[in-house]
Amino acid sequence: MESPGGDHSVPLQSPLKKPRLLGVLLGLGLFVRLGYGLHLPHVLLFPDENSFDKIAWSVASQGQYAIDGRPTTYRPPSYVIFMAALYKIFGHHYRVVRAAQAFMGLGLVLVLIGIANELRWSVKTQWAVACLTTFYPFFIYYESHLMSDASLTFWHAAALLSIVRWHLDPTSEGRAALVGFCFAVLCLMKGIFIPLFAFVIAMEAFLAWRAKSGPFPWRSFMAAGFVFALPLFLWALRNERTFGRFMLDGHGGSTMIETIVFHDRVKDGTYPEVWAHHPLRQKTEAMSESDRDAFYSSYVKNYVRQHPRLYALQSLERFKDLWRFYPRQDIQFREGRRSLTLMSLLTEPFLILAGLVGLFRARRRWRELYPFYATLFLTTAAYALITGQMRYRLPLMPIMILFASYAVFTPKNRSSDH
């Protein structure tokens, strides 16, 4: 059988069926990732790394989910547990996490090949996906830092693959449970993906009902919902018992204070100095973590109600920052601003613009592809409303790689929309 969107002279053959050639590609990818990650100094390089590291080491060394001896829910558990497991086995070594994430990067390559294969895209498209994912510089960059971005990207792609596979067999309880599991891990890193899971369940239920090819597969939907909801419920229950609030994390309020209330101070780089002595911070210093988060969240809501036009303009600016082609030019990066700018301009315009072309050309297959459209829309909207940085679009770049490859290697005179 040939790819519906591929060349009739080339039989559909996934790179997964060419293990030697794929192994060479993955070996090169591992070499580049380890070469970059292991040459970095044995220090934490981003401010966000500190909180992940402190909680993970507390879990590994003392069995306590805490920062400086105090219980916390500042970071959700998925990525923290991943780090803690590595620390427990290998000790408190940052390079171990970087090396593990290098292998996770190779897993991302396999996941995206799997998506292209399940969608029956041409072998050229699949190899393009493999090569672009293997050498995409910002996957390599963030896999070398102790933040959740690389892990979030992997599990987001894994969730999309699980949806595509479940869509092909809605009666499969195992495939449904895998969807629930991937989304549980994902949402225990970033709660903004909860609406995506709800939308997927609603869409699959609608499509299954409309197909009328047999009894409605209630058991598979129950499996997906149960596997998804149980770990989130248990984590929120832990937080209620510890902090008195049924919540997934205590980070959202402080994030919104920074990115919404002090939007301009973040932009001009003066936020740390302003916030260090601000009355609002002094007012909340004596509060518990959960009370502080609730207070900040309430404060931001009132701020938005009082400044709707300003908030709308700031959201447009955050949207621009999320999808811009190059990093900020007023910040000095360790790797050099010029180097990162050059890397961005060599990759981002092509992947984003070609990806949009691919998404448009594949629109008639919306029944299979709606999760990709939905996550692009929902994630973009969430980050535009809260915080917009190039870094936060990393989980969306696998989609752009997939559809950029589709746009380039699916001939215009052929259709894969049937």
N, C-alpha and C positions, 0 to 999 in steps of 0.2 A: 504494500500500500504506500502511496506517496503522500507527501504533505499537501493539504489543500491549498496552501499558500506558497508552495515552493516550486522548484524546478522539476519538471516531469522526468528529466534525465537522471536525477539524483534520488535514490530511494531514501525514505525516511529512516535515518540512522542516528540515534542520539550519541553524543560524545561519551555517554555512559557505557556504550557498547564498544568503545575504543579505549580500553583501560591504559594501554601503554602511552598513547599520545596524550591522553588526559592526565596521566601520571606525570609526564614531563612538564606539562603546563602547571599543574599544581605544585610540583617541585620548585619550579621557578618562582611561583607565587610565594611559597613558604620561605625560599631563600631571601627574597626581597623583604618580606615582613619581619623575619628574624633579624636580618641585617640592619634594618632601621630600628626596630624595637629594642634590640639588645645593646645597641650602641648608645642609647639614651642614658643619661646619668641615673644613678640609683636614688632619685629624689622624686617627689611629687611635683608635677609641672603645671597643673591647673588647680585653681582654688577648689573646684568641686571634688577633686580627687581626695581631699583631706577627709571629708565626711564619710565617703564610701570606705576609705581605708580604715578609719578609726572604728567604725561599726563592725566591719568585717573582722578586724583583728580582735576586737572584744568578743565577738562570737566564737572565733577560733581558739582564743587563749583562755577565756573565762566562761564561755557558754552564756554570755549575756548580750542581748541586743541593746547596746548602750553606747553613748558617747561620754568619755571622761567619767565613767562609772554611773551615769544617770540613764535610765531607760529612755529610749527614743523611738519615734516613728518618723523621723526626719527623712529617711530614705526607705522606700518600700523594699521588700525582702528579696526579690528574685536575683538581682545582680549582687547584692550583698552576700547572699548565701553561696553563690558561685565563687566569689572571692574568698569567703571564709573557708570553703572546702579546700581550695588550693593552699591557703595559709596553714590549715590544719595538717595537711600532708607534707608540704615542702618548707614550711616556716614563713616568716614575715619577709618575703622577698618580692619586690615589685616586678622583677624581670620574669618571674614565674607566671604572673598574671598576663604580662605582655606576650609571652610565648604561647600560653593557652589561647589567648585571643587571636594569635596568628593562625592557629589551627581552626578556630571558629571561623575565621575569614575564608579558609578553604571550604568549610562546611557551607558557607553562604554561596560559594561558586556552585556547589553541587545542588543546592536548593533551587537556585535560579535556572540551572540547566533542567532540573526536574519540572519546573513550571513550564518552560518552553516546550519540553517534551510532552507533558500532559495536554498542552494546548495544540499539539500536532503541528508545531511550526517547523519550517524547513531545517535541514541539518546545518546549512550556512548560518541561519539565524541562531541556532543553538550554540554553535562555535563562537559566534560574535559575542553572545551573552557571556560565555565562559571566559573569553579573553578580556573583555571590558571589565568584568567583575574582578578577575584575577589581578589586574594592574591598575584599577581605579585608584588614584593616589590618596583620596580622602578616606577610603576604607582602610588602607594601610596606615594612614596617619592616626585615625582614631582607635584602631585596634592596638596601638602602642601606648594608649593612655588609660589610666585606671578610672574610667567613667563608664556609665552604662550605655553610651551611644552605640558602640559596636555590637554589644549584646542585644540592644533594642532592635538594631537593624536586622540581625540574624533572625530573631524570633518573630519580627514583623513579616519577613519573607517566608519563614516557616508557616506562619498562620495563613498567609495567602496561598501557599502550596496546599495546605490541608483543606482549604475551602474549595480549591479547584478540584481536588480529588474527591471530596465529599459530593460536590455538585454532579459528578459523573455517576455516582451511586448513592442517592439520598437515603436508601434503605439501610446502608451499612452503619451499624452502631459503632464499630471500631473507628471508622473514618470520622464519624460525628464526634466521638469522644476525643479524638486527636485534635479536632478543631477547638474543642473546649479547653484542652490542655494547653495548646499553643497560646491561646488568648489569655488563659489564666496567668501563664508566665509573663506574657507581654504586659498585661494590665497591672501586674504587681511590680512593674518597672515604671509604667506611665499610665495613669488612670484615664488619660484622654482617649484611649482606644476602646473603652467600654462601650461608647455609642456605636462604634464600628461592629462590635460583636452583636449588639442588639439588632442592628440593621441587617447583618448577614442572616441571623436567625429568621427575621421577618421576611426577607427576600426569598430565602430557601423554602420557607413554609408557603409563601405565595406561589412560587414556581411549582412546588410539589403538588399543591392543591389544584393549580391550573392544568397541570399535565394530565391528571385523572387517569394515570396508567395503572392504578391499583389502589389498595387501601393507603390512607395517609400514614406515613412512617413516624408515628408518634414516638416510638421507642428510641429512634435515632436522635430526635430533637430533645427528648428527655436526657439522653446520655450526654449530648453536647452541653446542655444547660447545667446538669448536675456537676460534671467534671470542671466546668468553668466556675460555677458559683461557690463550690465548697471551699477551695483555698482562699478565695477572697473573703468569704464569710468568716473563716477561722482567723484570718489575719485581723479583720476589723473587730472581731470579738476580743482578740488579745488586746487590741488598742483600747477598747471600751473598758476592759477590766483594769488596764494599766493607767489610762488617762481619763476615763469617764466619758469618752466620746467614741461612737461607732464610726470609724474613719479608716481610710487606707494609708494616708500619710499626713504629716504635719508640715508640709513644705509649701503648699499652694499659696497660703496667705502671704508669707514672706516674699515669695516670688512675685506675686502681683503688686505688692507694695513697691518693690524695686522697679518693675518694668512698666507699671501703669502710673502710679502716683509720682514716682521720681523718674519718669521717662526721659525728660530732658537732661537730668543729671547723669543718667546712664550714658546718654549719647555724647556728652562732652567730657566724660571720664572723671567727673568730680563726685560721683555717688558715694564711694567709700568714705571720703572725707566729710561730706555733708551728713551721711547717715551715722557716722561714729558719734556725733554729739547732738543728734537731732532729738527734740523733746519726745517725739513719738516712740523712739527706741527706748529712751529712759523710762517712759511711762510703762512699758511692757517688760522691763528687765526682770521684775519680780514674779511675773506670771509663769505658770507651767507652760510647757511646749504646746500642748493642745489648746489651752486658753489663749495663748498668744496668737496661734494660727487662726482661731475663730475670731479674735478681735481684729486682726489684720484683714481677714476676708470681709468682715462686716464694714470695716473702714473703706475698703476698695469699692464695695458695692455702693456705698453712699457717695463716694467720690465720682463714680461713673454717672450716677443719677444727677449729680450736681453739674457735671461737665460733659454732657452727651456729645456736643459737637467736637470738643477737644479730643475725647476718647475715640470718636470715629476717625479723625485725622491721624491720630497716633496709630490706630489699627491699620490704616492704609500704609503708613510708614513701616510698620512691623511686617506687613505683607511683602513690601518691597525688599526689606532686609532678609526675609526668609528665602526669597527666590532670586536674589541678586547674583550676578555672574562672578563677582570678585569680592574679597574680604575688605573690611574697613581699612582705609588708608591712614587713619590717625592713630593706629595701634602698631607697636613694634612687636613682631613675633620672633620667637626663638630661632625659627628656621629662616627668618628674613622676610620682610613684607614683600619685596620684589619677587622672591622665589615662589611664595604662596600665591601671589597675584598671577604670575605667569602660569603656574599649574592650573589655577582656576580658569583662566581664559583659554587654555588649551583643551579643557574638558567640559566645563559647565555649559557654555553656549550650545555646543553640539548636542550633548546628552539631553538637555532640557528642550531645545527646539525640535530636534529630531524625535524625541520622546513624545512631544505633543502631536507631531505629525502622525506618529504611529498610533497613538490613542484615538485620533480622529479617524484614521483609515480603518481601524478595527472596531468601530462603533457598532456595526451591525451584529457583532457577536456579544452584545451587551449581557446576554443571559449568563454567559460564562465569565465575562470580564468585569461585571459590575463591581466586584470587590476592589479592583484596582482604581476605578473611577471614584468609588465612594471614599476610599482611604485618602486619596489625594485631596478630595474636597473637604472631608471632615478634619483631617490633620492640619491642612492649610488654614482652615477657618479657626481652629482652636489656637494655633500659634499666632495667628494674626490678632486675635482678641486678647492674648495673654503676653506672649513674648516671642519676638521674631529674630532669629539669628540664622546664618547659613548652616551652622552646626546642626540645628534642629531638623533640617530637611534630609539629613543622612538616611533615616529609615525609608524615605521616599525615593532615593536615588536608584535602588534596585528596580523600581517600576520604570523609571526613565531609561535605564539601561536595557531592560526587556523591550520596551516599545521603540526605542531608538534603533535597536537591532532589527526589530520587526519592520520598521519603516524603510531601512536601507536594503534589506535582503528579501523583502516580499515585492516582487515586480508589480507595477501599477496595472498591468494588463491581466493579472491573475487575481483571484479573490479567495481569501480565506475566511470569508464572512458567512459561510453556509453551515 
